[in-house]
Amino acid sequence: MARIRYIKPGIMTNEDLCELGPFAYILFTGLWMLADREGRLEDRPKRIKAEAMPLWESVCWKDVDSLLSGLAERGFIQRYSIGEIPYIQITKWRKHQNPHARESASTIPPPTVNGHAATTSEEASPRQCQDTTFNSTSPVGNGEWVMGNGSSSSGDSDDPFEDEIPPTPIPQEPKHSPPVAVSPSPPKPKPVARASTPTPSKHKAEDVETVRASLEQLAAAQHMPPPDAALVRSVLDAAGGASGDQIHQTLVELWKRNKFKAMYSWGFVPLVVGQVFRAA
């Protein structure tokens, strides 16, 4: 059964993969869909042909077997056997995939080295964001944003924010009735201009500055445009009176839990912050 997987744009310009030809490109993409949550599947070329390339009549299962050998030689996959059963391990699975917490556990044993389960360097090393820098004068701690791309280092956990936030309904424009003739009314006298009095902010200045700095760091981590004053106020309003430090810690925790991975608009942030503090 195929799963939902992430396919990153870099696969289209990978020279090693492209040198193997278009069928290898298609087959390798299909392996991502067929592999279990640990990037493993049975090494059965006939079945892989039927599931990954069912409509390519010019490709037979023997061609698939040869393509798998080419992918193994270039290091994209590892073909191995446990007893009499052959398996495939996608070598950089953990670098590119983040399976859903509810996906079934793998039933396929991992590759072994000297009788012990192999551990690749990418599994042993934490993933960190290499191209994100922050302002050292920020009022919030820079050391908290350490997990690259909003990925959590804690593995599966009881996450109260597991379900996606439903999209905000788009208001429908009212239907316009035919214009009705209205008799002109006499002009009203213009009001005397008065000096406007600025409305005092209901949020403390230090909370505003802390949330602004926290959002700027989130913008750098997610490659988003800098937040404006209206967004800062919206986040503070959504938090229902929480302090700037509490909001900052919440944003950091949500980012580490990978909740902002698919964020394309700042409008998502007040929604998720409001959910967190309403549930608290």
C-alpha positions as CSV (number, residue, x, y, z in Angstrom):
1,M,0.0,0.0,0.0
2,A,1.4,3.4,-1.0
3,R,2.0,6.1,1.6
4,I,2.2,9.9,1.5
5,R,5.8,10.9,1.3
6,Y,7.8,14.1,0.7
7,I,9.6,14.6,-2.6
8,K,12.0,17.5,-2.5
9,P,12.9,19.6,-5.6
10,G,16.6,18.6,-5.3
11,I,15.7,15.2,-6.8
12,M,15.2,16.8,-10.2
13,T,18.8,18.0,-10.4
14,N,20.6,15.1,-8.7
15,E,23.3,14.3,-11.4
16,D,24.0,10.8,-10.1
17,L,20.3,9.8,-10.3
18,C,19.8,11.5,-13.7
19,E,22.8,9.6,-15.1
20,L,21.0,6.4,-14.5
21,G,18.3,7.5,-16.9
22,P,14.6,8.5,-16.7
23,F,13.3,5.0,-15.7
24,A,15.7,5.0,-12.7
25,Y,14.3,8.4,-11.7
26,I,10.7,7.2,-11.9
27,L,11.5,3.9,-10.1
28,F,13.4,5.6,-7.3
29,T,10.5,8.0,-6.8
30,G,8.2,5.1,-6.6
31,L,10.3,3.4,-3.9
32,W,9.6,6.3,-1.6
33,M,5.9,5.5,-1.8
34,L,6.3,1.8,-1.3
35,A,8.7,1.9,1.6
36,D,7.5,1.6,5.2
37,R,8.1,4.2,7.9
38,E,11.7,3.2,8.2
39,G,12.4,3.3,4.4
40,R,12.4,-0.5,3.9
41,L,10.6,-2.8,1.6
42,E,11.0,-6.3,0.2
43,D,13.4,-6.7,-2.7
44,R,10.9,-8.3,-5.1
45,P,11.5,-6.8,-8.6
46,K,8.3,-8.3,-10.1
47,R,6.1,-6.9,-7.4
48,I,8.0,-3.5,-7.4
49,K,7.4,-3.3,-11.2
50,A,3.7,-4.0,-10.7
51,E,3.3,-1.3,-8.0
52,A,5.8,1.4,-8.9
53,M,5.7,1.3,-12.7
54,P,2.4,-0.5,-13.7
55,L,1.7,1.4,-16.9
56,W,5.2,1.4,-18.4
57,E,4.8,-1.5,-20.8
58,S,8.3,-1.1,-22.2
59,V,9.8,-1.9,-18.8
60,C,9.8,-5.5,-17.6
61,W,10.6,-6.8,-14.1
62,K,14.1,-7.7,-15.3
63,D,14.7,-4.1,-16.2
64,V,13.5,-3.1,-12.7
65,D,16.0,-5.5,-11.2
66,S,18.8,-3.9,-13.3
67,L,17.6,-0.4,-12.3
68,L,17.7,-1.4,-8.6
69,S,21.2,-2.6,-9.0
70,G,22.2,0.7,-10.5
71,L,20.5,2.6,-7.7
72,A,22.4,0.4,-5.2
73,E,25.7,1.1,-6.9
74,R,25.2,4.8,-6.7
75,G,24.3,4.6,-3.0
76,F,20.6,5.5,-3.3
77,I,19.5,2.2,-1.8
78,Q,21.0,-0.8,0.0
79,R,20.0,-4.3,-1.1
80,Y,20.5,-6.8,1.6
81,S,19.2,-10.2,2.9
82,I,18.1,-11.4,6.3
83,G,18.1,-15.2,6.1
84,E,16.5,-16.2,2.8
85,I,14.5,-13.0,2.4
86,P,15.9,-10.0,0.3
87,Y,15.1,-6.4,1.3
88,I,15.8,-2.9,0.3
89,Q,16.8,0.1,2.5
90,I,16.6,3.6,1.2
91,T,19.9,5.0,2.5
92,K,19.0,8.6,3.2
93,W,15.5,8.0,4.4
94,R,15.7,9.9,7.7
95,K,17.1,13.0,6.0
96,H,14.1,13.4,3.7
97,Q,11.1,11.8,5.3
98,N,9.1,12.4,8.5
99,P,6.4,9.7,8.6
100,H,3.1,10.3,10.4
101,A,3.1,9.2,14.0
102,R,0.1,7.0,13.4
103,E,1.7,5.1,10.6
104,S,2.3,1.4,11.3
105,A,5.7,0.3,12.7
106,S,8.1,-1.4,10.3
107,T,8.0,-5.2,10.3
108,I,11.2,-5.5,8.2
109,P,14.5,-6.0,10.0
110,P,17.2,-3.4,9.3
111,P,20.5,-4.1,7.6
112,T,23.0,-5.7,9.9
113,V,26.8,-5.3,10.4
114,N,28.5,-8.2,12.1
115,G,25.2,-9.4,13.4
116,H,24.1,-6.1,14.8
117,A,21.6,-3.6,13.4
118,A,23.4,-1.0,11.3
119,T,23.1,2.7,12.3
120,T,23.8,5.2,9.6
121,S,25.4,8.6,10.4
122,E,22.3,10.4,9.5
123,E,20.4,8.4,12.2
124,A,23.0,9.1,14.8
125,S,23.5,12.8,14.2
126,P,20.8,15.4,15.0
127,R,19.5,17.5,12.1
128,Q,20.3,21.1,12.5
129,C,19.5,24.2,10.3
130,Q,22.8,25.1,8.7
131,D,21.8,28.3,6.9
132,T,19.8,30.2,9.6
133,T,21.4,33.1,11.5
134,F,19.8,35.2,14.2
135,N,20.5,38.6,15.7
136,S,22.6,38.3,18.8
137,T,21.0,41.4,20.4
138,S,17.5,39.8,20.3
139,P,15.6,39.9,23.6
140,V,14.7,36.1,23.2
141,G,17.2,33.3,23.4
142,N,18.9,32.3,20.2
143,G,19.9,28.9,21.5
144,E,16.3,27.6,21.6
145,W,15.9,27.5,17.8
146,V,18.3,24.6,17.3
147,M,16.3,22.0,15.5
148,G,16.5,22.4,11.7
149,N,13.4,22.8,9.5
150,G,11.1,22.6,12.6
151,S,11.9,18.9,13.2
152,S,11.6,17.4,16.7
153,S,14.4,15.4,18.2
154,S,12.1,13.6,20.7
155,G,10.5,11.1,18.3
156,D,6.8,10.2,18.6
157,S,5.0,11.8,21.5
158,D,1.5,12.5,22.7
159,D,0.9,15.6,20.7
160,P,-2.3,17.6,21.4
161,F,-1.8,19.5,18.1
162,E,-1.6,16.4,15.9
163,D,-4.7,17.2,13.8
164,E,-4.4,19.9,11.2
165,I,-6.1,23.2,11.8
166,P,-9.2,23.4,9.6
167,P,-9.0,26.2,7.0
168,T,-10.7,29.5,7.9
169,P,-13.9,29.8,5.9
170,I,-13.9,32.4,3.2
171,P,-16.7,34.9,3.8
172,Q,-19.1,35.1,0.9
173,E,-19.8,38.5,-0.6
174,P,-23.4,39.6,-0.2
175,K,-25.6,39.6,-3.2
176,H,-26.4,43.1,-4.3
177,S,-30.0,44.2,-4.8
178,P,-31.0,46.5,-7.6
179,P,-30.3,50.1,-6.9
180,V,-33.2,52.0,-5.3
181,A,-33.7,55.7,-6.2
182,V,-33.2,57.9,-3.1
183,S,-34.1,61.5,-2.9
184,P,-31.1,63.7,-2.2
185,S,-30.8,64.9,1.4
186,P,-29.5,68.4,2.3
187,P,-25.8,68.5,2.9
188,K,-24.7,68.0,6.5
189,P,-22.4,70.5,8.1
190,K,-18.8,69.3,8.2
191,P,-17.7,68.4,11.7
192,V,-15.0,70.5,13.3
193,A,-11.7,68.7,13.2
194,R,-10.3,67.7,16.5
195,A,-6.9,66.5,17.5
196,S,-6.9,62.8,17.5
197,T,-5.8,61.0,20.6
198,P,-3.7,57.8,20.0
199,T,-5.4,54.7,21.4
200,P,-3.2,53.2,24.1
201,S,-1.9,49.7,23.4
202,K,-3.4,47.0,25.7
203,H,-0.2,45.1,25.5
204,K,3.0,45.8,27.5
205,A,5.9,47.2,25.4
206,E,8.3,44.5,26.6
207,D,5.8,41.8,25.5
208,V,5.3,43.4,22.1
209,E,9.1,43.5,21.6
210,T,9.6,39.9,22.8
211,V,6.9,38.6,20.4
212,R,8.2,40.7,17.5
213,A,11.8,39.3,18.0
214,S,10.5,35.7,18.3
215,L,8.5,36.1,15.1
216,E,11.5,37.5,13.3
217,Q,13.5,34.4,14.3
218,L,10.7,32.2,13.1
219,A,10.7,34.1,9.8
220,A,14.4,33.5,9.4
221,A,14.0,29.7,10.2
222,Q,11.1,29.4,7.8
223,H,12.4,31.8,5.1
224,M,9.3,34.0,5.5
225,P,9.1,37.8,5.1
226,P,9.6,39.7,8.4
227,P,6.5,40.1,10.5
228,D,4.7,43.5,10.7
229,A,3.2,45.3,13.7
230,A,-0.3,44.0,12.8
231,L,0.8,40.4,13.0
232,V,2.5,41.0,16.4
233,R,-0.7,42.4,17.8
234,S,-2.7,39.5,16.3
235,V,-0.5,36.9,18.0
236,L,-0.7,38.8,21.3
237,D,-4.5,39.1,21.0
238,A,-4.8,35.4,20.2
239,A,-2.7,34.4,23.2
240,G,-5.4,35.9,25.5
241,G,-3.2,37.9,27.9
242,A,-0.2,35.5,28.0
243,S,3.2,37.2,28.4
244,G,5.7,37.7,25.6
245,D,8.0,35.0,27.1
246,Q,5.1,32.5,27.3
247,I,4.3,33.2,23.6
248,H,7.9,32.9,22.6
249,Q,8.3,29.5,24.4
250,T,5.1,28.3,22.7
251,L,6.4,29.3,19.2
252,V,9.7,27.6,19.8
253,E,8.0,24.4,21.0
254,L,5.6,24.3,18.0
255,W,8.5,24.9,15.6
256,K,10.4,22.0,17.2
257,R,7.3,19.8,16.7
258,N,7.4,20.6,13.0
259,K,4.1,22.5,13.1
260,F,5.3,25.3,10.8
261,K,6.8,23.1,8.2
262,A,4.1,23.7,5.6
263,M,3.4,27.3,6.6
264,Y,3.1,29.6,3.6
265,S,1.3,32.5,5.2
266,W,1.6,34.4,8.5
267,G,-2.1,34.1,9.0
268,F,-1.5,30.5,10.3
269,V,0.4,31.7,13.4
270,P,-2.4,33.5,15.3
271,L,-4.7,30.5,14.6
272,V,-2.3,28.0,16.1
273,V,-1.3,30.2,19.0
274,G,-5.0,30.8,19.9
275,Q,-5.6,27.0,19.9
276,V,-2.7,26.4,22.2
277,F,-3.7,29.0,24.8
278,R,-7.4,28.2,24.7
279,A,-6.5,24.5,25.4
280,A,-4.2,25.5,28.3
